[in-house]
Amino acid sequence: MSDLDTRPAESAFTYPSFKRYWAARLCVTFAIQMQAVAIGWQIYDLTRRPLDLGLVGLAQFLPSLGLALITGHVADRYDRRRVMALCVVVEAMCSVLFLIFTLRGGTNTSYLFGVLVLFGTARAFEFPASVALMPNLVPQRLFTNAAAWSSSAWQTATIGGPAIGGLLYAMGPGVVYGACTLMFGLALVQMAQIRLEREKVDRQAPTWKSVVAGVSFIRSEPVVLGAVSLDLFAVLLGGATALLPVYARDILHVGPWGLGLLRSAPAVGALATAVVVARYPIRHHAGAILLVTVGVFGLSIVGFGVSENLWLSLGMLVV
């Protein structure tokens, strides 16, 4: 048998910079998920207005929407390591501001919403920069392996982060914000040591055409436009995540730890589906499958809405 046959498969983790990137993304996602549980419960605890929970999501979404044409452009034109690191610094500052507000016994939710807008702005720039950075850290032949490991970090943190955040909240919201600040700090330490395997940054002078290139592509491809639009309206009109603190506190009566479990449940379903699709990839009837799954998504939201049992609610969110 030749050396090629006996040689173990090469992994993206053989490249130190990818390991640091993976660890940084794991820490950042854990912090984001933990903080989401704390801020949702804290705001609802202060106001008892479900509308404010919708405003929590809106405060973080509006920067992404308003800066959509700019954030990807920045990731393409500037050093992605610096963009990502600067965004994580701002996110860490937001956690510190939440911590200060909590320690001082603050009750003005306008302050919290202002910090959330700042946090959402940092997230709007950090996400495309972090995604675009990964191909620069490994050779092209290992991109698929790197993408799989990167996805695993995100899924792990999306499942574990809310559950841990809910448990920590039992000791107080300040404990959660302190832990988030620490996680962001650990991420920055890892990012400071990242070195590029290969540089691939377009530094041409920006033009309006280059800024709107992504939108132009989607508009020119009816299949892509239809799929994106369907997913957009399904999530926009059917997402129940924003109201989870209401269900956890007033309907299911399970406290912050239950809220953490509820926020983790959709990620469990997503991970299970990813495993199935990896084993049995979709090769035919993709459009029909998309329509059916969006319909099932809608039914699961209805089931969650009428449930008054924690385990049934978790099951609907997993679906």
N, C-alpha and C positions, 0 to 999 in steps of 0.2 A: 504494500500500500504506500502511496506517495506521501510526502510531507504535507501536501495540500489537503489530502484526505483526512489526516490525523490532527491537523492544526485546529484548535478550538476557534469557534466563531468570534470575530472581533466585536467588541462592544464600544459604544460611545463613551463609556466610563473609563476607557483607557486614556482618555484625554482629560487632564486635570481641570482645564477651564470649563469643560462641560459638567464635570462633577460639581464645581463651584456654582455654575449657573443653575443646575438642577436643585442644589441645596438652597440657593437663594430664592428660587421660585417656590419651593416647598414652604419656606419660612414666610414669604410674603402672602401666599394664598392662605396659610393657616391664620395669619394675623387678620386678614380681610374677613374671613369667615367667622372668626371668634368675635371680632368687633361688630359685625352685622347683627349678631344675636344680642350683644350688650346694648347697642344703640337703639334697636327696635324695642326691646323690653323697657329700657329706661325712659324713652320718650312716651310710650304708651302709659307707663306708670305715672308719669308727671301730668299727662293731659287727659287720658282715657278717651281720646277722640280717634276713632279709626282713620279719619281723614288725614291725620298727622302721619300715620304710617305710610299712606300713599305718598305724602310729601317727602318722606325719607328717601324713597326710591326715586322720586322726581328730582330731588336736589342732586342726586348722584348721576342721574341719566341725562339731564339737560346739558351739562358740560360736554358729554360725549356726543350728543346730537349737534350742539352748536359748533363743536370743533372737529366734526367728522372729516371735513375736507382738509384739515390742517395736520391732524395727528399722524396720519399715515405718511404724509409728505415729510414731516419732521423726522420720522423713523428712517425714511429713505435717504435723507440728505445729510444727517448729522451722525456723530458717533453714538451708536445705539447703547453702548455701555454707559456713557455719560448721561444720556437721556434717561435711561432706566434708573441709574443711581440717583439722579436728581429727583425723580418722581418718588422714589422710595424715601428719600430724605423728607420730602413734603408730607408723605403719608405718615411717617413716624412723628412729625411735628403735629399732625392732626390728632394722633393718639395721645400725645402729651397734652394737647388742648382739651381733649375729652377728659383726661385724667384730672387736670386742674379744675375743670368745671365740677367734676364729681366731688373732689376733695373739699371744695369750697361750698358744697351744698347748693349749687346753682339750680334755679328753677326756670330760667328764661330759655325756652326752647328755640327762640330765634337765633341765639348764639350757636346752638347745636346744628341748626340747619345751615348757618353760614359756614361752619367748619365742614359740614358734609359737602357743600358745593366745592370748597377747596379740595377736599379729598377726591371728589368725583373728577375734578379737573386733572389732578395728578394721575388718576387711574386711566383717564382718557388718553394720556400720552404714554403711560407706562406699558399698557397692554400691547399696542402694535410694536413698540420698540423691543419688548422682550421676545415676542414671537419672531420678529425679523432678525434678532441677534443670534438665535440658535443655529441657523445654517452657517454662520461664520465661525463656529466653534469646533466643528468636526469636518472631516473630508466628506465629499458629496456621497460617497458609497455608503456612509454610515448615517445619512440623514434620516432614513426611515426608522432605524434603531433609536436614534436620538429623539425623534418625534414621539415614539412609543413610550420611552422613559419619561419624557417631559409630560406627556398626557397622564402617566401614572402618578406623577407628583401632584398634578392638579386634582385628579380624582381622589387621591388619598386625603389631601387637605380639605377638599370640599365635603368629604364624608366625616372626617375626624374633627375638623375645625369647629363646626357648630356645636357638636356634642361636648367638646372640651370647653368651649366658650360658655355653654349653658351650665356646666358643672362649676366652673370658676365664678360665674355670676352669683352663685349661692353664697360666696364669701364677699360679694359686693362688686358693683360695676368697676370700681377703681382697680380691682385685682385684674379684671379682664383687660382694661386699657394699659395697665402696666405690663402685662404679659405680651400684649400686641406691640408695644414700644420695643420690648426686648427682642421680639421676633424680627421686627423691621431692622433693628440694629445688627442682628446676626446676618441678615440678608446683605446688608451693606458691607460687612466684613468679607463675605464671600465674593461679592461683585468687585471689590477693590483688587482682587487677585486674578480676575479673568483676563486672559490674553487671547487674541484672535488667532485661530488656525489659518484663516484666509480672509482677507479684506474684500468686502463687496458692498460698497456704499456709493450710490450715485450722487456726485457732488455738482451736477450741472445746475446752471442758473434756473430757479423755479419759474414756471410759467403757469398761466391759468389752465392751459390744456393738461399739464402734468398733474395739477392739483385735483382736477375732476376726472382723471383717467379712469379711476375705479367705477365711478358712477356711469360714465359713458359706456364702459364695457358691459355693465349689468343691463343697461337700457338696450344695448345692441343684441343681447342674447335673451330671447323670450323665455326659454326654459329656465334659465338662471333667475330672471326677473320674477317669474311666476312662483318658483320655489321659495325665493327669499321673501316675497310678499305674503305668501301663505303662512310661512313660519312667523313673520313679523306680526301679523294680525292675530294669529292663534295665541302667541305669547302675550301680546299687548292686551288682548281682551280676556284671556283665560288664566293669566298668572295669579296664583293665590298666595305667593310667598310674602307679599307685603303685609297681608293681614294675619300672618301666623301668630304674632303676639296676642291678637284678640282671641283666636281660637285656643291658644295655649292657656290663657289666663281665665277667660270668661266662659268658655264652652267646654273645654276638656279638663280644666282645672288641674294642670300638671306643672305649672311653675316654669322657671327659666330652663331647667334641665330638660323638660319636655319640649320646650321651644327649640332647643338644640337638636333634639332627635327629629323633630318635624322638619327642620331645615336640612338635616343630613339625608333624609329619606329620598328626595328626588335624585341625589347624586348616586345613591345605592342602585336605583333603577337604571340610571344612565350607565353606570359601570357594568352592570349585568348585561345590558343590551350591547355594549361595546364588545364584551367577551363573545357573545353570540354572533354578532356581525363579523367579528374577526375570524370566527370558525366557519361561518356560513355567509360569505359576502353577498351583497345584493347585486345581482347581475342582470335581472330582468324585471319588468313591470315596476320600475322605481317610482313612477308617477302614481300608480294605483296604491302602492305601499305607503307613499307619503300621505295620500288622502285618508287612508284607513287609520294610520297612526295619529294623524291630527284629530280624527273623530274620536279615537280611543282616549286621546289626551283630554278632549272636552268632556267626555263621560266621566273620566277619573276626577276632574275638577268638580263636577256636579256631585259625585259620590262623596268627595271630601267635604263639600259644602254642607251636606245634610247629616254627616256623621257626628255623633256625640261620644264616640268610643275612640280612645287613643290608638289602639292597634288597627282598627279599621281605617282611621285617618292616615296612619303611617302607610298602610297598604295602598291606599289610593294615591298617595304622593309617590310611592315607589313606582306605581303604574304610570 
